[in-house]
Amino acid sequence: MCGIACIFKEDNKDAVDGRIIESMCDIIKYRGPDDGGVVVGDGFGMGSRRLAILDLSPRGHMPMLSDDGRYIIVYNGEVYNFKEISAGLEQIGIEFNTGTDTEVVLKAYLQYGPKCLSMFNGMFAFAIYDTGEKTAFIARDRLGIKPLFYSLYNKQLVIASEMKSLWEAGIPKVFNSDKFEELLSFRYVAGEETIYGNVKKLLPGHYLTFNSGSIDLNKWWDLGDFALNVAYAPKTDPVEWYRKTFDDAVRLRKISDVPVGILLSGGLDSSSVAASLKSDNTNNLSSFTVRFAEKKYDEGDLAKLVAEKCGLDYNELYITENDVFKKTIELISESDEPVFHGSDLFVKEIASYAKSKVTVLLSGEGGDETLGGYVRYNPLRFSNLLRLGFVFRSFLNFIPSDNSRIKKLIKMLSLKTVENFILYNSSDIFPIDMKKLGLSKKGKISYRKTVLKEAMKSYPNDPLRQVMYYDMKIFLCSLLDRNDLMTMRSSIECRVPFLDYRLVEGLAAMPSKDLFTSKESKSLLRRSFGSRLPQEILTAKKIGFAVPWIHYYRTMPDFKNYLESIASHKLINDNFSDPEVINTVVSQFLAGDDTYFVIVNQLLNICLWYDLHFKE
């Protein structure tokens, strides 16, 4: 696990300044505190910061060269089946000098070219440079577990694990104002674009080549290829297949030469990971749980119950109000994009807490998207009733309710179609809210609409599967970006067994009748692991990773003072026709109206982020 940074010149004879590559790497040193290196030459410069996980010896140093010195690799990630791949390469006479997966990735590429990517079970983002052909090959894993950003600027391609490295290479920071509405509504800029006008993401399942200024983008894996594809559907009983494959996914993600632990929330997903570890007779692993004094947000008792049943060394971190504002400012200043999710700060805090004991953490990300677990999916299980809801929405407004989820559902019915319900399913701020706020610009969400069309084509007449597909390509990416940044800040590698490609492909191909056999969420997971888990986990109400931000904003002077002046912020004046409307929204929220929390929360995070990253 590492941080990487490279510059590839349009002019192959133009030398790259090694000091720039060093600076690009130094600013993300936390991603790889164990070792670092730079290789430069005519037309290229490549750097790496290494967090040693496999083969801790100096032999794992990067950038790593091929045996003949022609090819150079910098690599961020883990390929868990590297031993099987190396064994196959050894059978055809290829020799290895290290025990790293980096060398396996390099030599697999030299043998098979881009086709090697389909052999890898893992998470990765890497670059290989051919000094003979003067060509760079840059690739990213199937689901985007590991990040990679790039910019074409000043006749060069600049790539890095984090955008802050790009600024060190002289890439200008240009705020992409066209994405403000998407950021406000969805919390995340989807697709290859970012909140910066001159920076792109290499999309999951893609690779690019760069030679003499010419860039060629290619898709090497796509979820749609497996949707209801009988060739990839499990050939055995779905429960037996899922349990066996998931156990193997967890087993692979224990491979490490450094201590491994688990992020344990007390929810069904992370508890299933813990149960799988137990079934493999894994001993001496630590679990780490965030706890809150406010009982409505706390799942610590459930997590402790699971840890005891699974024989884990239980560790908990209580979150108090002390320094929350200060830590929030630190987090936002470290984040190249605005904070996506309410739990970001606390994932960062628990990773920092865990670092004294482990370097690798397993987590439960991906369970909801692959198995249909989000509460917000439920209306799509009954799409005919949902269509009636669109018709009779005006009558539902008269039903009194203090339930935030029911209030959100009534608001979502204003979307009027199932397609829009899917499009805005992960959002908390809808077009009707935008109109009331007087948002003066019409933002474009073309990538989201493209993915929606793919989803409808892949799963015709099945809105539940459509929204799962949609989230796999968009919302999940925001969670994975969050996980990477929050854990790597503490030099922790986070692994996600639910996203083993065998599970993802098999579930995508599985008929809905096998995936959903009851009204319970994630019924396949429950059937597969229910017998291994305490009954309390199976019957607990889903909380997710909820955080008491409403309380923080209203009671902490620093948050409250910032909110009271937010209507005068540049972004508010640039994007809203009447900033006084925002002032009214904030006042009503601070006075106790929770309805406006989602709007206040997003505006606060975006404006704070802008202040810290675009100081004028």
N, C-alpha and C positions, 0 to 999 in steps of 0.2 A: 504494500500500500504506500502510495507516494503522492507527491505533487510534481507535475511536469510542466515545462515551458520551452517553447521552441520558436525560432524565427527561420523562415525559408524565403530566400530572396528570388525575385523575378530574374535578376541578372546572376547567373551561376558563378560569375567571377567576382562578384561583390562580396567582400569579407564581412562577417558578422562580428560585432564587438562582444567579446566574451564577458566583459563587465556588465553589459546589459542583461545577458542571460543570467549571470550571477545575481543581479538585483531582482530579476523576475522570480528567481527561486528563493532568495532570502526572505522575501515578503510573505511567502507561504511556508516558511521553515517548519511551522508547527505540523504540517502535513507529513514531514519526514525529518525528524530531529536526529536520526541515527547516522545519516551519511548524506553526502551531496556531491554532485559532480557536474562538470560542463565540458562539452566537446564542441569546438567551432572549426570552421573551415570555409573555403570559398563557397558562398551561396547558402550556408546553413549554420545554425547554432542550436544546440540541444542541451537542456539542463534537467536535473532531477533532484528532488529531496526524497530520501528513502526512510520509510518506516519499516524496519525489518520485521517480517512475520515468518518467512520461510528461509532457511539457510542463513543464519545470522552472521555468518563469516563475511570477511571483506570480498569474497568471491561474488557476492550479490551486488557489488557496486554498479551504479549506473551513472551516465549512459553506458550500456553494454554493447560491445562490438562482436560481430560475427568472427569466426575463427580466422578468416582471411582479411578481416578489417574493413571489408567493403560496406557492410551494413551496420547501422547504429540504431539502437532502440532505447526509448524512454517509455516507461510503463507504469500505469497506476491501476491497481486492482489485484484480483486473485482469480486464477483459473484452478478450480478445485480438483478437476480430473487431470491435472498436469502429469501425474505419474503414469496414468494409462496412456496418455498421448506420447510421452517420452518412450515408453516401452515399445509402442508401435514404430516410432522413428528409429529406435535402436535396432529393431529387426531388419531395417533396410540399410544398416551400416552407419547411422548418424551417431556421433559420440557427444557426450555432455561433460562439461567441466565444472558444473555447479549443481546444487540441489534446489535451484530456484525455478519458479514457474516463468520468470522473465525469459530465461534461456529457452525454455520449451516453446513459448510464444514466438520468439524470434526464429527458431529453427523450423517450427511448423510453417511459418510464413514463407521461409526460404524454400521449403519443399512443395508447398501447396498453393502459395499465393493467397489471394483473398478468400478462397474456399476454406482455408484453415479456420475462419471465424466460426463456422457452423460446428466445429469440433469442440469448441470451448464451452464448458459449463462453469459459468462464473460471472464476475462483474469486472469491467475493464474499460480503459480508455488509453490508447497508446499511439505512438508515432514511430515509424521505421523509415530511416533515410538511406537511400541507395546512392552512395557517393560515385558510383560508376555512371548510372543513368541520370543522376541529379534529380531524383524523384522522391517525393515524400508520400508515404502511405499512412493515413491517420484513420483510426477506427474506434467505434464505441459499442458497448454491449447492447444486447437485444432490447432491454427495457430502460436503459439510461440510469442504471444504478450509480455509475461513476460519471462525473461531469466532464465536459470538454467544451471550451469556448474558443472562438476564433474571430479574427478580424483581418480583412484585406485592406491594407493601408500603406500608402507610400511605396508601392511596388514590392510589397512583401506580404507573406502570410504569417500571422502571429497567432500561436495557439497556447493555451494554458488550462490548468485545472480550475483556476479561479480567475475572475475578471480583473481583480486587483493586480495580477501579474501583467496584464496587458497595458495597464497605465504606466508601468515601469518601462515598457518598451516604447513609450511615447504615443500610444493610441489616445486620442482626445476623448474625454468623457463628455458625451453629448446626450442630453436627456431626450428620450423619444416621447414627445408630448402626445403623439397620436395614440399611445398605449395607456394614457391616464384612465380612461373610462374602463378598459378591460382590467386594469390593476385594481381599480376601486370595486368593481363588481365581482371579479373572480379571484382576486388576491395574487394572481400569477399570470405572466405573459406566456401564452402557449405557443408551441411550435418552435421554429428556429429563431424567431425574433426575440429580443430582450428589451428591457426598459432603456437600453442605450441604443442610439440610432446607428452606431457603426460596429456593433458586436452581435455575433450570432452564436447559437448553440449548434453543435453537430448533433443532429437528431438521433435518438436511440435507433439501433439497428441499421445504422448507416456508416459508410466509410467514404473518405475523399482522397483523391490523389492530387498532387500539386507539382507541376513541372514548368519551369520557365514562364511563370505568371499565369498559367492556365490551370483552373481548378475544375475537377470533375467529381460530382457528388453521385453516390450510388447507394441504393437500399439493398442490404444483404439479408434482412429478416423483417417480416411483417406479421403482426398478429392476425390480420385478415386472412392469411393463407391457411390458417388452421381452424377458422370458424366453421363448426359443424362438418368438418372434413373427416369422414369416416376412417380414412387411412391413419389418422392420428388419435382417434378415440380409443380409450382403454379397451383392451380385448377381454379383460376379466371383470369380475364384480367391481363396480365403481368404488365401493367402500374399501375393499381389499387393496385395489390398485392405489387409491389415494393414501391409505395408511402406509403401505410399503414404500411408495415413492417419496412421501414426505419424510419418513424415517431416514431414508437414504440421503435426502437433501440435507437434513440436519447433521447426519454423520459426516458428510463431506465438508460441511461448514465448521466442523470442529478441528479440521486439519490445520495445525499451527505449531510453531516452535516457541510460542509465547503464550501466557495464560489467556484463557477464554472464559467469558461470562455471559450473562443474559440480562437484557432489559425486561423486567417483569412488571407488568402493569396491574395484573389481577384480572384482566380481560380474557376472553376465550382464546384469542390468537396467541399471545405470548405464553399463556398457560399450556397450550398445545405444544409449543416448542419445548417448554420445560418437561412436559410429559414424555416427549420423544427422547429427550436426553436421558431421562430416567430409564426408559425401555432399553436403551443401549448400554445400560450399566455404567454410565458416565459418573465418575466421582470427582470430588474436590473442585466443583465449579461454583462460582459465586453468582448470586442474583442481585439486581439493583432496582430499587423501587422508589419513585417519588411519592411523598405523602403530603397531604394538606391538613391543616387544623380544621378547616371547614368540611364537615362530614359529607355534604352533598357532592364534593369533588374527590373524595378520598376512597381509593380501592386497596389501600395498604393491607387491611386485614385479610382480604381475599388473596393478595399476592403472598402474604406470609403463610397462609394455609397451603398454597400450591408449593411454595419452597420447602416446607416441612415434608409434604407428601413425596416430593421428588428428590429429597436429600440434598438440597442446595444450601450453600452458605448464604443466608439471607442478610442483605444490607439495605438500609432505608435512609433516605434523605428527606427531612422535613423542610418544607418550603415555608418561610415566614415572610412577613412584610418588610423585614429589614433589607435595605439597599435594593429593593425591586426596581425603583426608578433608575438608580445608578447602573444596575446590571442591564437594564433594558437599553439604556444609552450605549453601553459598551457593546451589546449584541448588535444593535442597529449600525453602529459605526464599523463593526467588523463585517457586516453583511453587504455584499455588493448590490443586492436587490432588496427591496423592502421585505420585512419579516412576513412570512406567508401565513403561519398558523399560530394560534394562541399558545400552543405548547412548546414553541421553539426554544424559548429561554430555558425551560425546565428540562428539555432534552439535553441542552448544553450543560446545565448544572449537574445533572446526574452523570453525564459522561465524564466531566471533570472530577466528580466524586469517585467514580469507578476506576480512574486511571491509576490510583495507588495500588490496585490489585490486579488489573487486567489490561491487555492491549487490544483484545478483540471482544466485541459484544454481538450477540445474536439478538434480533428484534423481530416483531410480528408484522412489520409493514407488508402490505400486499394481500393480506387475508380477506379484507372487506371487498376489494376490487375483484379478486379472482373467484370469490365464493358468494358474492352478493350479500354482504353483511350490513351495509349502511341502512340506518333507519329511513333515510330520505329516499331509498329505493322502493319502500313498501307500496306507495300508491301505484307504481308502475307494474306491480304484480296483478293489479286489477284494472287494466287500462280502460275497460268499458265503463266501469264506475267512475274512473277519472274523467272520462269524456262527459259524463253526466254532471260531474262537479264543475266543469268549465261552463256548462249551461246555467247551472243554478247557483253560481258563486255569489251573486248579489244577495241571495237569501241567507247564505252561510255567515255573512258579515254580522247578522243579528244574533248569532249564537254566542253567548258570553263564555269566555274561556281565558284562564290564566296560563294555559299550557303553551309554552313558546313554540313547540313543534306544530301544534294545531294552528296557531297564528301564522306560522310560516307557510303551512300548507294552503291556508286560505289566500295568502298573498300570491303563492305560486300558481294558484288557479287563474290568476289574472293573465297568465301567459297564453291561455286559450287553446293551445294545441299540445299534443303529446310530444311532438318534436321539440317545441320550445321548453317543455318541462324537462326533457333530457338535457337540452343545451344549457339550461341554467340550474341544473340539479345540484351542483356543488357550490352554487352562489348563495349569498345571503342578501344581496342587493340586486333588485330586478329592474327592468325597464320602467315599470310604474314608479319605482322609487327615484330613478334618475330624472324622470319627468317632473316629479314633485320638487326635487332639489334644484331644478333649473339648470341642469348640466348643459353647457352651451355647445359642446362638441359631440359629433356622432362618431364614436369609435368603431373601428373595423375589427371584427373577430372572424376573419375569413378562414383561418386554420381550424378553429373550433367547428365551424360549419362544414368544412371538408371532412373532418373526422366523424361528424354526425352522419353525413351521407354514407361514409364507409360503414358505419355501424348498422345503418338501416339496410344496406345491401348485404352485409354479412349475416345479419339475423333478422330477416324479414318477418314482420308481424309479431315480434317478440321484444317489446319495449324494455323489459328488465335486462335481457342480454345486451340490448343496444346501449343502455346507460353504463353497464359494466365495461363494455368495449371502449366507450367514450372516455370513461375514467381511467382505464388502463393506459390510454395514450396521452392523457392530459393531467388530471388531478393527481394521479400516482406520481407523475414526474415531479410535481411540486413537493410531495412528501419525501421522495428520494433525494432531491436537492437539499431539503431541510436536514435529513438524516446525515448526509455526507458532511455538510458544513458544520453542524452542531457537534458531531462526534470528532471530526478531524481537528477542530480547534483544540482539542485535548489530546491529540495524537492517538485517537482510538479508531480502529477499523470496525465498521458496522456491517454485519452480514444478514441477509434476508432470505431465509429458507423458503418462505412462501412463494418466492419468485424464481425458484429453480425452473429452468426453461421446460423441463419435462412436465412439471405440474401445470405451467401456464399453457403449454400447447395442448396437453391432454384435456384440461378443463375447457379450453376454448372449443375443442372438437366435440365435447360431451353433449348429448341431447339434454334439453332442459328438464325432461322428465326424470333423468338420472341425477341431475345436479340439484334439483329442488323437489324433494319428496314430501315436504310438509310446509306449513306456514311459518315455521321457525326460521330465523336467519341462519345462514351458513349450515344448513341441515346436513350436508355431506361431511363437514368437519365434525359436527356433533356426533354423527353416526360412526365416524372413524375413530374419534378419540374420547367419546363420552365415558367409556368404561375406565379410562385411565385418569379421569379428572374428578375432583370433589364435586358433589352434587351442587354445592353452593355456586360454583363457577357456571354451571349449565343453566341455573335459574336466575342468576343475577341480572339486573337491568343494565343494558348497555349504556355506559357513560362516555366511552372514548377516553381522550386525554383532556378532560375539561379543566379549566383554570379560572379562578375567581377574579377576572380582570374588571368586572363591573364594580366590585368592591374596591379594588385598587384605585381605579380612576376617580371614584367619588370621594375617597377618604384620604388619599395621599396628596399633599399640597402641590408637589411638583407636577404631577399629572393634571390635577385640577386647574392649576394656573395656566398650563400650556393650552389646555382645551378652551379656556375662557378667552384666549387671544387668537385662536386658530382661524377665525373668520377673516382676519387681516393677512393671512399667509399668501404668498405669491401664487401658489398652486390653486388656492381657492378663488382668488381674483381672476386668474387666467382661465379657469374652467367653468365657473358658475356665473349665471347671468345676474344673480342677486346674492352676494355673500351674506347678507343679513339673514337669509333663510338658514344658512349653516349656523349662524349665531343662535337662532331660535331652536334648532335641533339640539345643539349642545346644551343650551339652558334647560330644555325639557328633560334631557337625559340626566343632567346633574341634579335635577329636582326629583328624580325618582322614576322616570318613564323608561323602562328597559327596552321598549320598542326600538329606540334609536341607537342601541348599543352597537349593532353591527356597522352602522354608518360612522359613528363616532370612532370606533375602533380602527376602521380602515383609514379614515382621514388622519387620525393621530399617527399611525405607523408610517403612512406615506409621507406626511409632512415632516415628521422627525427625521426620517431617512433622507429626504431632500435637503434638509438643513445641514445634515452631517456630511453629505457627499457632494453638494453643490453650493458651497459657501460662496457668497458673492461679496 
